[in-house]
Amino acid sequence: MAQTTATASAQAWRSAAWLTFLGTAGSLGLSLGFNYLLLFSDAFTPFGRSMMTAVLLPVVIGLPLFVLIGWQQIQIRSCRQELNRSGTYDRLTGCLNGPVFTSMVERRATRPSAPGPRSGAFLVIHSEHLRSINLRFGLEWGDEALRLIATTIQSSVRADDLVGRIGTSMFGVFLSGATEGEAKEIGERIRTRVAQVYFAPKGTEDALTIKVGGVMFEKEMEFADMFQFAEQGVSDTQDDARFELKHLNS
């Protein structure tokens, strides 16, 4: 691995050296040729020749160079943004990916809410029958089902809430500072809207169903603890039943 990296680095330096040499040689040749032509021209005075050299040469040489540098900067900025996005968001659903979501939840869970004590809610959402969709219609339709569910979740939460994909068919929602009423309303809204999504793989209408579990907390908590209790709530939830929030006050 180290040898491969060293080889790639050496090749990059050789390319840079050749580009520098060729660019410098080309600029020098252009400058000499231009001055040679002006030297034998009777149409310009010495002052005119010097002005032509001072103005035209920087334009002819510098303008393409700076355009190229500017274009490269735009490409580099675009690549950096894409790298940042791919390292932050799940490619399939557009939600925060697992590690980023976990880190952001833990930072927010340890930050006091203002005003009032530290509090909030954490929801876990399971997409049901995803394996059945994959088997019956193919993986591409399973991916489409996840995208539809993710979009519905994101449109059902508040602007400052966090939504992340924390498993193959599992999403997490962190509701910082939410009251029990707000958390229940958001959870039911997500469940109702997902059930109303039109999903017709290969022209056959099929229902999207999810289970929602959640936990309310009023103290500093680790992500693993929130997930454990919320996941237990998903396991305890019966089909078509309203989800219940567990309370962790101590």
RADA-V700623 format. One record per residue. PHI is phi in degrees with one decimal (999 if undefined). NEAR is the number of other ideal C-beta (glycine too) atoms within 10 Angstrom. Layout:
{{PHI | NEAR} {PHI | NEAR}}
This chain:
{{999 | 5} {-64.0 | 6} {-65.8 | 7} {-62.4 | 8} {-63.6 | 9} {-64.6 | 10} {-64.2 | 10} {-62.9 | 10} {-65.0 | 10} {-64.2 | 10} {-63.6 | 10} {-63.7 | 10} {-67.3 | 10} {-64.5 | 10} {-63.2 | 10} {-64.5 | 10} {-65.7 | 10} {-63.9 | 10} {-62.9 | 10} {-63.8 | 10} {-63.4 | 10} {-66.2 | 10} {-63.9 | 13} {-64.8 | 10} {-63.1 | 10} {-64.1 | 11} {-63.6 | 15} {-65.0 | 11} {-64.0 | 10} {-63.3 | 13} {-64.4 | 14} {-64.3 | 10} {-64.4 | 10} {-65.2 | 16} {-66.7 | 13} {-64.7 | 10} {-65.1 | 11} {-66.9 | 17} {-63.8 | 9} {-100.3 | 6} {-96.5 | 11} {-92.1 | 5} {-79.3 | 7} {-120.6 | 13} {-78.4 | 9} {-55.6 | 8} {-65.4 | 8} {-62.8 | 12} {-62.5 | 16} {-65.3 | 12} {-68.0 | 12} {-60.6 | 16} {-65.8 | 14} {-69.7 | 9} {-96.6 | 10} {-70.7 | 12} {-62.2 | 15} {-60.6 | 11} {-68.3 | 9} {-65.5 | 14} {-89.4 | 17} {-74.8 | 11} {-59.3 | 10} {-61.4 | 10} {-64.4 | 13} {-72.7 | 10} {-62.4 | 10} {-63.4 | 11} {-63.5 | 10} {-62.7 | 10} {-63.7 | 10} {-63.8 | 10} {-64.4 | 10} {-63.1 | 10} {-64.8 | 10} {-63.6 | 10} {-62.4 | 10} {-64.3 | 10} {-64.8 | 10} {-64.0 | 10} {-63.4 | 10} {-66.7 | 10} {-64.4 | 10} {-62.2 | 10} {-66.9 | 11} {-66.9 | 11} {-83.9 | 10} {-109.4 | 13} {-112.9 | 17} {-71.8 | 20} {-64.0 | 9} {-74.7 | 12} {-103.9 | 21} {80.8 | 14} {-78.5 | 25} {-59.7 | 23} {-76.7 | 17} {-54.8 | 15} {-61.9 | 12} {-66.3 | 16} {-61.0 | 24} {-58.9 | 19} {-63.5 | 13} {-68.0 | 17} {-64.3 | 25} {-64.1 | 17} {-67.1 | 9} {-73.3 | 17} {-68.2 | 21} {-97.0 | 12} {-100.9 | 13} {-60.2 | 11} {-75.2 | 14} {-129.7 | 7} {-85.1 | 6} {95.9 | 10} {-73.3 | 9} {-63.6 | 18} {-160.3 | 19} {159.6 | 24} {-143.3 | 27} {-132.2 | 30} {-113.9 | 28} {-116.6 | 26} {-123.8 | 27} {-102.2 | 19} {-84.6 | 23} {-87.9 | 14} {63.0 | 17} {-64.1 | 21} {-62.3 | 12} {-63.9 | 11} {-63.8 | 23} {-61.2 | 16} {-71.6 | 11} {-80.8 | 14} {-118.6 | 16} {110.0 | 13} {-64.3 | 10} {-64.5 | 10} {-78.1 | 19} {-63.8 | 22} {-64.4 | 15} {-63.8 | 16} {-61.6 | 23} {-64.6 | 22} {-63.5 | 14} {-64.2 | 17} {-65.0 | 26} {-61.8 | 21} {-62.0 | 16} {-66.5 | 21} {-61.6 | 27} {-63.2 | 16} {-82.3 | 10} {-105.2 | 20} {-102.7 | 19} {-81.0 | 12} {-60.5 | 4} {-92.5 | 10} {-75.6 | 20} {-104.4 | 18} {-125.6 | 22} {-136.2 | 26} {-93.3 | 23} {-112.5 | 21} {-169.6 | 13} {-55.7 | 10} {-129.4 | 19} {-130.3 | 19} {-124.7 | 27} {-119.3 | 26} {-130.3 | 29} {-108.6 | 25} {-111.9 | 23} {-68.8 | 19} {73.5 | 20} {-74.8 | 24} {-82.7 | 14} {-61.7 | 13} {-62.4 | 8} {-65.1 | 15} {-63.7 | 21} {-65.5 | 19} {-62.9 | 13} {-65.8 | 22} {-60.5 | 25} {-67.7 | 14} {-62.1 | 15} {-61.5 | 25} {-62.5 | 21} {-68.2 | 11} {-68.1 | 17} {-62.8 | 23} {-65.0 | 13} {-91.8 | 9} {-67.2 | 13} {-80.9 | 9} {-136.6 | 16} {-135.1 | 9} {-65.7 | 16} {55.2 | 9} {81.1 | 5} {-104.5 | 10} {-67.9 | 8} {-137.6 | 17} {-89.8 | 12} {-98.1 | 21} {-127.4 | 16} {-137.5 | 23} {-118.2 | 20} {-123.4 | 26} {-128.6 | 24} {-153.2 | 27} {-138.8 | 24} {-97.6 | 22} {-134.1 | 19} {-130.7 | 15} {-153.2 | 12} {-63.1 | 11} {-137.3 | 20} {-80.3 | 13} {-59.2 | 18} {-60.3 | 10} {-69.2 | 14} {-60.7 | 26} {-63.9 | 20} {-59.2 | 13} {-72.6 | 21} {-67.2 | 24} {-64.6 | 18} {-63.0 | 14} {-63.8 | 22} {-63.9 | 18} {-63.6 | 10} {-81.8 | 13} {-78.8 | 18} {-84.2 | 8} {-57.9 | 7} {62.9 | 8} {-101.4 | 10} {-65.5 | 11} {-80.3 | 24} {-113.6 | 14} {-90.7 | 20} {-80.2 | 17} {-115.6 | 13} {-123.2 | 15} {-106.1 | 8} {-139.1 | 5}}
